[in-house]
Structure formats: structure tokens, C-alpha cells
């Protein structure tokens, strides 16, 4: 997907869906454009329209295809429990590509997905090239030894320092190894999408 296309999606769904849009340059560019517009009456968005927007936010944030998101929603509903929203969040956050991103090994989820597909990542010492692999507590995610000297992982220590690792992950930069130490949970005000609306969209 081109940078221009991603920017258009960000303008429609919010900057949170793509890391490339979470920059000062993008923010200033949008402010400049908005400053030259004449604001008229805002178009009312229906409940369905709002639910669709929230669903799209989740899809583009995690780089999911429609059928993948539907699968996660169905699995969450099938498991039941007191909070299906937490279950959905846990399942999509536990994807291997997202864990690689959260550990700071890649700057974007798209880049993390490529790392996994190209065989640079191991889980519990075994090379895995499936981005959707569901990681679990205790799993050890590492940069494959044969890949550690590649340009892709240069200056990794500096890159990791600039990132905030979630409290359900631990990372040892010396051995380029992370571990799943807890369960991903939705933090109030921490996400840019509303999972309740996602379920409402698919329940229609």
C-alpha cells in the first residue's frame, strides 16, 4: 500500500491506524489543510456508519483482512465469558507480528510481519514464518541467530529504548529476546478504537 493511500485512510479513520501517520509532520500537514477549509454543517454519521469506522480502524491498525477479523470475532463470541471485548483484544494483540512490533524489533506492524514471513523470528527456539501465530504466556520470541547481524537489526538497542514495551512483555536487548509474561488487556484511553462497536457491526 502506498504512503499516499495510507495518509488518506488516516484522514478518514484517525492517525492511530498507521504508525507513519503518528508523526509531527503529518499532524502539521493536516492542521495546515484544515486551516484553509471553510467549515460548514457537519454531515451526521449513522450508528451503522460509526460502527463501520470502528471496525475499519481495527482492521487497518493490525493489518487484518476482513475474513481474519470476522474469525477473531466469532472465536471471541464462541468462548463467551464476561467480557468478549477483552478476549478479542487479547487474541489480536497476541499475534506474532504484533508481538514483534510491541517488543520494538520493528517500527511498524507491516515491517514486523515481513520479519516473521522472511524467517528472522523464532518462538521458543523454533523458526516461525506465520504472522498470525497465537503467542501464549511463557513463549520466548527471539531474533534468529543467523539474522542478528543483518542490517535490519542494526542499532536495535537505540530503537528499543525509544519504545515503550507493554507490561505483558519483557525484553532482553543483550540477547535480542522477549518473553510473554502476561495477558494483553484493554487500557482505558489506551486504544484508538471501540471494540464494542466492532461486535455491534457484525451482529447486524
C-alpha positions in Angstrom: 0.0 0.0 0.0 1.4 3.4 -1.0 2.2 6.2 1.6 -0.4 8.4 -0.1 -3.1 5.7 0.3 -2.2 5.3 4.0 -2.5 9.0 4.6 -6.0 9.0 3.0 -7.0 6.2 5.4 -5.5 8.1 8.3 -7.6 11.2 7.4 -10.7 9.1 7.4 -10.1 6.8 10.4 -7.6 8.7 12.5 -3.8 8.8 12.8 -3.8 5.8 15.1 -4.3 3.2 12.4 -0.8 3.6 10.9 2.5 4.4 12.6 3.5 6.5 9.6 0.7 9.0 10.4 1.7 9.3 14.1 4.3 12.0 13.3 4.6 15.7 13.8 4.9 16.2 10.1 1.6 14.5 9.4 -0.1 16.4 12.2 1.2 19.8 10.9 0.2 18.9 7.4 -3.3 18.1 8.5 -3.6 21.3 10.6 -2.5 23.4 7.6 -5.1 21.8 5.3 -7.8 22.2 7.9 -6.9 25.8 8.4 -7.7 26.6 4.7 -11.1 25.0 4.8 -14.4 26.6 5.3 -16.4 24.7 7.8 -20.0 24.2 7.1 -22.6 21.9 8.6 -21.1 18.6 9.5 -22.6 15.6 8.0 -24.4 13.3 10.5 -23.0 9.8 10.6 -25.4 6.9 11.3 -24.9 4.3 14.0 -24.0 1.8 11.3 -21.5 4.3 9.8 -19.8 4.8 13.2 -19.6 1.0 13.7 -18.1 0.6 10.3 -15.5 3.2 11.0 -14.5 1.4 14.3 -14.3 -1.9 12.5 -12.1 -0.4 9.8 -9.9 1.1 12.5 -9.2 -2.3 14.0 -8.6 -3.9 10.6 -6.1 -1.3 9.4 -4.4 -0.9 12.8 -3.5 -4.6 12.9 -3.3 -5.2 9.1 -6.1 -7.7 9.2 -8.2 -8.9 6.3 -11.9 -8.9 6.7 -12.2 -12.7 7.0 -9.4 -12.7 9.7 -11.3 -10.1 11.8 -14.5 -12.0 11.4 -12.8 -15.2 12.6 -11.4 -13.4 15.7 -14.9 -12.0 16.5 -16.5 -15.4 16.1 -13.9 -17.1 18.3 -14.4 -14.5 21.0 -18.2 -15.0 20.9 -17.8 -18.8 21.0 -15.6 -18.6 24.1 -18.1 -16.4 25.8 -17.1 -15.2 29.2 -17.9 -12.0 31.0 -16.0 -9.7 28.5 -15.8 -10.8 24.9 -14.1 -7.4 24.1 -11.1 -8.3 26.2 -11.0 -11.7 24.5 -10.9 -10.2 21.1 -8.2 -7.7 22.1 -6.1 -10.4 23.7 -6.3 -12.5 20.5 -5.3 -9.8 18.1 -2.6 -8.4 20.4 -1.1 -11.9 20.8 -0.5 -12.3 17.1 3.2 -13.0 16.5 3.6 -10.0 14.1 2.0 -7.7 16.7 4.3 -9.0 19.5 7.4 -8.4 17.3 6.2 -4.8 16.8 5.3 -4.3 20.5 8.8 -5.5 21.5 10.3 -2.8 19.4 12.0 -5.1 16.9 10.2 -3.3 14.1 8.9 0.3 13.6 5.6 -0.8 12.1 3.4 -3.8 12.2 3.8 -4.2 8.5 7.6 -4.4 8.9 7.2 -6.9 11.8 5.0 -9.0 9.5 7.8 -9.1 6.9 10.3 -10.0 9.6 8.2 -13.0 10.5 7.5 -14.1 6.9 11.2 -13.9 6.0 12.1 -16.2 8.8 14.0 -13.7 11.1 12.0 -14.6 14.2 11.9 -17.7 16.4 9.4 -18.7 19.0 10.8 -21.0 21.8 13.8 -21.6 19.6 11.9 -22.6 16.6 11.7 -20.5 13.4 8.2 -19.5 12.6 7.0 -17.6 9.5 3.3 -17.3 10.3 2.4 -13.7 11.3 -1.0 -14.8 12.8 0.6 -17.4 15.1 -1.1 -17.0 18.5 1.5 -16.5 21.2 0.9 -17.5 24.8 2.3 -16.7 28.3 5.7 -18.1 28.6 6.6 -18.0 24.9 10.0 -16.7 24.1 10.3 -14.6 21.0 13.8 -14.0 19.6 15.7 -12.7 16.6 17.0 -15.8 14.8 20.8 -16.1 15.4 21.5 -16.2 11.7 19.7 -12.9 11.3 21.1 -10.9 14.2 23.9 -9.4 12.2 21.7 -8.3 9.3 21.2 -4.6 8.5 17.6 -4.9 9.6 18.7 -5.2 13.2 21.4 -2.5 13.3 21.2 0.0 16.2 18.4 -2.1 17.7 19.3 -1.1 21.3 18.7 2.6 20.5 15.5 1.8 18.7 14.1 -0.3 21.6 15.0 2.5 24.1 12.7 4.8 22.2 9.7 2.5 22.5 7.5 1.7 25.5 7.1 -2.0 26.0 3.6 -3.1 27.3 3.6 -4.6 30.8 2.7 -8.0 29.5 6.0 -8.3 27.7 9.7 -8.3 28.8 12.6 -7.8 26.5 16.4 -8.5 27.0 18.2 -6.4 24.4 21.5 -8.2 25.0 20.3 -11.4 23.6 17.6 -9.9 21.4 14.9 -11.9 23.2 11.5 -11.2 24.5 9.0 -13.1 26.6 5.2 -13.1 27.0 4.8 -12.5 30.7 1.1 -11.7 30.9 -2.2 -11.2 29.1 -2.8 -8.1 26.9 -5.7 -6.0 28.3 -7.6 -3.0 27.1 -6.4 0.1 28.9 -8.8 2.9 29.3 -7.8 5.6 26.9 -5.0 3.5 25.5 -6.6 2.5 22.2 -7.9 4.5 19.3 -10.9 2.2 18.5 -14.0 0.9 20.2 -14.3 -2.9 20.2 -17.9 -2.8 21.4 -18.8 -1.1 18.1 -17.0 -3.8 16.2 -19.2 -6.5 17.7 -22.3 -4.4 17.1 -21.3 -4.1 13.4 -21.0 -7.8 12.9 -24.2 -8.6 14.9 -26.4 -6.8 12.4 
